[in-house]
């Protein structure tokens, strides 16, 4: 066992990373990057788009894609696939409710 590693594990108060001083300085600098420095467009490239989510939800629920976007009169209970698309649109796609509503063809009442 390397002496540095033995020393590291024998301390009660351990440093969060191992390596040379130069590496640790680099690692700490990377850790300090603020989430706000990452642009929305950078994040968006890793997110699915709403159409992919809609296709997957329709397939998963065994319904036609049109079910998610077609207008329904009166209060309709049980359009769970649409609700799932709305939730995933926010969580996975990073869209606002207004953007999701526009894509689903929903109008403000």
C-alpha positions as CSV (number, residue, x, y, z in Angstrom):
1,X,0.0,0.0,0.0
2,X,1.3,3.4,-0.9
3,X,2.3,5.6,2.1
4,X,0.0,8.4,0.9
5,X,-3.0,6.1,0.7
6,X,-2.2,4.6,4.1
7,X,-2.0,8.1,5.6
8,X,-5.2,9.1,3.8
9,X,-7.2,6.2,5.3
10,X,-5.7,6.5,8.8
11,X,-7.0,10.1,9.3
12,X,-10.3,10.8,10.8
13,X,-10.9,13.9,8.7
14,X,-10.3,12.7,5.1
15,X,-9.8,14.8,2.0
16,X,-12.6,14.3,-0.5
17,X,-10.2,13.3,-3.3
18,X,-6.8,11.7,-3.8
19,X,-4.1,12.9,-6.2
20,X,-1.4,15.4,-6.7
21,X,-1.8,19.0,-5.6
22,X,-2.3,20.0,-9.2
23,X,-5.1,17.4,-9.7
24,X,-6.8,18.3,-6.5
25,X,-6.8,22.0,-7.4
26,X,-8.3,21.1,-10.8
27,X,-11.0,18.8,-9.1
28,X,-11.9,21.5,-6.6
29,X,-12.2,24.1,-9.4
30,X,-14.5,21.8,-11.4
31,X,-16.7,21.2,-8.3
32,X,-17.1,24.9,-7.8
33,X,-18.8,25.3,-11.2
34,X,-22.3,26.7,-10.6
35,X,-25.3,25.1,-12.2
36,X,-26.2,28.5,-13.6
37,X,-23.0,28.5,-15.7
38,X,-24.5,25.5,-17.7
39,X,-26.7,27.0,-20.4
40,X,-30.2,25.7,-21.0
41,X,-29.2,24.9,-24.6
42,X,-26.3,22.7,-23.3
43,X,-28.7,20.8,-21.0
44,X,-31.3,20.5,-23.8
45,X,-29.1,18.3,-25.9
46,X,-29.2,15.6,-23.3
47,X,-33.0,15.7,-22.8
48,X,-35.6,13.8,-24.9
49,X,-37.9,16.0,-26.9
50,X,-41.7,16.1,-26.2
51,X,-42.5,14.1,-29.3
52,X,-40.3,11.2,-28.1
53,X,-42.0,11.3,-24.7
54,X,-45.5,11.4,-26.3
55,X,-44.7,8.4,-28.5
56,X,-43.3,6.4,-25.6
57,X,-46.2,7.2,-23.3
58,X,-48.7,6.3,-26.0
59,X,-47.0,3.0,-26.6
60,X,-46.7,2.3,-22.9
61,X,-50.4,2.9,-22.3
62,X,-51.4,1.2,-25.5
63,X,-53.2,4.2,-26.9
64,X,-53.1,6.1,-30.1
65,X,-50.9,9.2,-30.2
66,X,-54.0,11.2,-31.2
67,X,-55.5,10.4,-27.7
68,X,-53.0,12.7,-26.2
69,X,-53.8,15.7,-28.4
70,X,-57.4,15.4,-29.3
71,X,-59.9,17.8,-27.8
72,X,-62.3,16.3,-25.3
73,X,-65.6,18.0,-24.4
74,X,-66.6,18.4,-20.8
75,X,-64.6,17.3,-17.8
76,X,-62.9,14.1,-18.7
77,X,-61.5,12.0,-15.9
78,X,-59.0,9.3,-16.6
79,X,-56.8,10.7,-19.4
80,X,-53.8,9.4,-17.4
81,X,-51.5,9.2,-20.5
82,X,-51.9,12.9,-21.1
83,X,-51.2,13.7,-17.5
84,X,-48.1,11.5,-17.7
85,X,-46.9,13.4,-20.8
86,X,-47.5,16.7,-19.0
87,X,-45.4,15.6,-16.0
88,X,-42.6,14.1,-18.1
89,X,-42.6,17.1,-20.3
90,X,-41.7,19.2,-17.3
91,X,-39.3,16.7,-15.6
92,X,-37.5,15.1,-18.6
93,X,-37.8,17.7,-21.3
94,X,-37.5,20.8,-19.2
95,X,-40.5,22.5,-20.8
96,X,-42.9,25.0,-19.2
97,X,-46.6,24.1,-18.8
98,X,-47.4,26.6,-21.5
99,X,-45.0,24.9,-24.0
100,X,-46.5,21.5,-23.1
101,X,-50.1,22.8,-23.4
102,X,-49.2,24.3,-26.8
103,X,-47.8,20.9,-28.0
104,X,-50.8,19.0,-26.8
105,X,-53.2,21.5,-28.3
106,X,-54.7,22.5,-25.0
107,X,-56.3,25.9,-24.6
108,X,-56.7,28.0,-21.6
109,X,-60.3,27.8,-20.2
